[in-house]
Amino acid sequence: MTKHHLPRSNRFAQLTRDLPPARRRMLRRNLIFVGLTLSVIGLLTLMAKANAAGGAYVVDDGAINAPGECNLDIWYQDLRHHGSSHGAVLSPACTFASLPWLQLGTAIERTREDGHGETQVSPQLKAQLWNREDLGLQLALATTAHFALDRGHSFDGGDLSLPLTYQPLDNLRLNVNAGWSHAYDDGQQNHRWTWGGGLEYDLGQRLTLVAERYGQRGGEQAWQAGPRLHVGANLDLDLILGAQLTEARDRWLTSGATLRF
């Protein structure tokens, strides 16, 4: 008897036929993004493992790159209830041997919502203030400025925070953030205190579970969580589900990768 195999496109259609059209498009875009990311990274020769909280996660940790080491974060995010709203971010950062206590970086973000696109560039500085490996404690000072490239008024705000990491167990890291944010919202200047808490729990050498809760006083409240897969000794892949806790109740799915070199 001859077996007939469906083309891959038909198999994908059968598996997703019960999903709403917006969710099918979101799933397809995330799968394409992951495939392209893996293809590009597979061509690179990498040297170190990327295992700290970062990438699309909002709650920062108290660590910086080792002197002479760089990292590259890239991720793609889709709002589940708004199929036309999505964004992509490319974020490199390095610590130079001449400044072993300071990490320099930037984030380039391209978002599109309801047919309107915007590009934002955010320079970042992160200085490590305290590192006590014997106590499992790390403290840093992080600051970011935001500039929109598609507007007449380009300066969009800034953030200042103190990320603290405590590692009570070999496989558990706890991150706590406290800070301040300045932003332009529809032409109005807003100043808000910010906070966040997160954890990273290693389930083995290949898998870490990451979860966080963060917000602003009188502003955004949200959570994110998902698995982090360690591919080899030098690459992490993230799949993150997040949701707002305000009246909007928006949800999003993010796929991303972190590598160090």
C-alpha positions, 0 to 999 in steps of 0.5 A: 500500500502506498502512503501519501504524505501531506506537504509541510504547509498542509500539515501546519494548516491542519494543526492550526485550523482551529486557531483564530486567524490572528493567532495563526499569523502570530504563531507562524511569525514566531516560528519563522523568527526562531528558524531564522535566528537559529540559522544565523547563530549556527554560522557563528563560532561562540565561546561562552554560555549565556544564562543570566536573566535578560533578553525580553525580560524586564527585571534585570539582574545585578551582574554584568558581562565579564571584562572583554565579553559581549552579548547579543539579545534578539527577540520578536513579540506579538500581542495575542489579541491584536494581530497587527501589533508586534515588535522586534528588538536587537540589543548588543552589550559589551564590557571592555577590559579597560572598564571592567566595572561598566557594561555599555549597550544599546537596544534598537526596537522596531514596533508596528501597531495598527499599520503605524511603525516606529523605531526607537534607540535606547543607549544603556549603561550598567555599572556593577556596584557590589559583587560578593560571590561568597554571599551570593549577592550582586548589585548594579546601577542601570540607566537607559535613555529612549529616543524615537527616530520617527518623531519631531520630538525624539527624546522619549524618556529614561529609566534608572534602576538598582538591580539586586541578585541573590543566589541562595542555592546553586540552581536558584537566583532571585532578582529584585529591581527598584527604580525611577522612570521618566516618560512622555505619554501622549505629550505629557511628562510622567515620573513614576517609581518602578519595581520588579521581582523575578526568579530563575530556577535551573531544572538541569544543565539544559533548561531554566524556568524564568518568571517575573512580576513588575510594574510602575506606581500608578502605571503599568503592571504585568508579568512574564514567564517561560522556559529558557533552553540552553543550546550547547554551552553558548546559546539560550533560546527563550519562549515567553508568555506575558500579560498586563494586569491593568484594565487592558489585559493585553497578552503577548508571546515572545520568542528570543535568543541570547548569545555571548562572544 
